[in-house]
Amino acid sequence: MTQPKFSNKAQQFAMAGAHREVEQKKKSFEELVLSYLYDLTNIFATDMLNKLPPEWPGIHHWIETKPSSIPKTSKIYPLSEKGQSVVKAFINKNVRKGFILESKSPQVSGFFFVGKKSGELSPCQDYKYINDWTIKNSYPLPLPLTLIAQLHDVKYFTKMDV
């Protein structure tokens, strides 16, 4: 195969780099990860990414709302035919995974898509009103220097310490 002629050195350099990337073989797991991290591979397993973490007894999550909040209807965003098919696929996929559950909430949020440069549609939700009537659970985080001073002579840690 003959090499194409380039009009300048920049094109020549770019094409040489592109050929090098294609020639590089895909690295194996053992080449990418340090050996002492092999026993942690289940944390990053792709099948774990497709389900929610397990429920823990006694630990529940809810969003507290201001007592004066009144639920209101959300704006309905018009969708194209392509957008409607993407919404159906998105909802079916996430219901199957268990990421979308039936809600008893009196408030809803608008659902729409933003186009990416690649032409794909990225799902977005308008949580502006929900954020306005949510009670913010804020508390100061300890300073790292304070933690180091408190934990400098500790020999054993449990998950509860973290």
N, C-alpha and C positions, 0 to 999 in steps of 0.2 A: 504494500500500500504506500503511495507517495504522500509526503507531507504537504499540506496546503501552504500556499505562499501567504505571508502576513504583511500587512501594510506598515506595521511599526513594531518596535521592540515590546511594547506593552501587550499587544495581542499575542506575540510569540510567548512571552512570559506567562500570561494567563492560560494559554492552551497547554503549556508544559505542566503547569500546576494541576489542571483538570485531568490530564492523562495520569499523573502521579496518584491522584485521589482514587481513580478508578482501579488502578493497579493494586492499591493497598488492600490486603485481605481483612475481612472482618475479624476483630479480636475475640477470642473466647472469653468466657466468664472468668476463668482462672487468670488470664492475662490482665483483665481489667480490675479485679478486686484483690486486695491484699489478703494473704492466706489466713490471718487471724480474724478476718471478718466473714469467713465462709459459713460459720454457724448462725449468722444473722440473715442469711439469704431469704428465709421465709417471711421476714418483715417486708421485703421488697418484691415479693412474688406477685405476678400480674393478676392471679386469681383473687388475691386479697383486695385489689383495687376495684373489683367489680361487686363488692358487697359492703354493707355498713358494718362498723365494729359491733361486737356482741353487746347485748344489754347487760348491765351490771345491776344486781339486786340493790334496791335502795337508792340508786342514783337515777334521777329523772331530770330532764331538761325542759324548761318551758320559758316562754317570753312573757315577762310581766308588762302589763299595760297600765297607762294612767287611767284612773277611775272616770275622768271627764271625757274620755275618748269616745267618739261616736263613729262606728263603722260607716264607710261610704263606698259607693260604687266606684269601680276602677274604670279608667279609660279603655275603650276597646280599640285595639290597633288593627287596622285593615291588613290582611295578609294576601299575598299573591297566591296563585295556585301552587307554585313551588314552595312558598312559605308554609302553606297548609299541609302539604305532604311531609315537609321537614318536621313540623310540629307533631303530626301523628306519629312519625317514626321516633322522634325524641321521647314523646310520652310513653309509647309502647315499650321502648327499650328500658326506660328508667322505672316503669311500673314492674316490668319483669325482674329487674335487679333488686327491687324493693326500695329504691331511692325516692320514689314518689308514692306517698300514702294518702288515703282519703283524709281530708281535713274537716274539722268541725269549727274552724275559725269563722267568725262573722265578717272578717275582712279578707279581701282578695287583693292581688297585685297584678298589674298589667304584664302581659307576656308578649315580647316582640323579638325580632331578629335584627342584627346588625351585620351587614355584609363585610366579609374579609377581602383582602387583596386577592386571595386565591380564588374568589368566587363563591366560597362556602358561606353558609349562614351561621352566625354564632348566636345562640339563645341568650336573651337578657330579660330580667324582670325589673319592674319599676317598684322599688320598695320605699319610695320617698315618703308616702303617707304613713306607712307602717313604722318607719324610723322615727317619724314625728311623735307618734303616740306610744312609743316603747320607753319603759323606764330603764335608763342606762345603769347597769351594774358596774360601777367603776370603783376601784380601790387602788391605792398606790402599790406599786411593785417594790420589793426591797432592793436597795442598792447593792450591786455586786461586792463592793468593799465591805459592807456590813455583813453580808453572808459569809464572805471569806473569814472575817474576824470571828464570827460565831462558830464556824465549822472547822477552824484550823487544826484542832486537836481530836476531831472525831475519827474513830477507827472503823466503824461499821455504819452502813446506810441501809435503809429498807425503802421499799417503794413509797411508803407513807412519808418518809423524810423529804422526798422529792416534791 
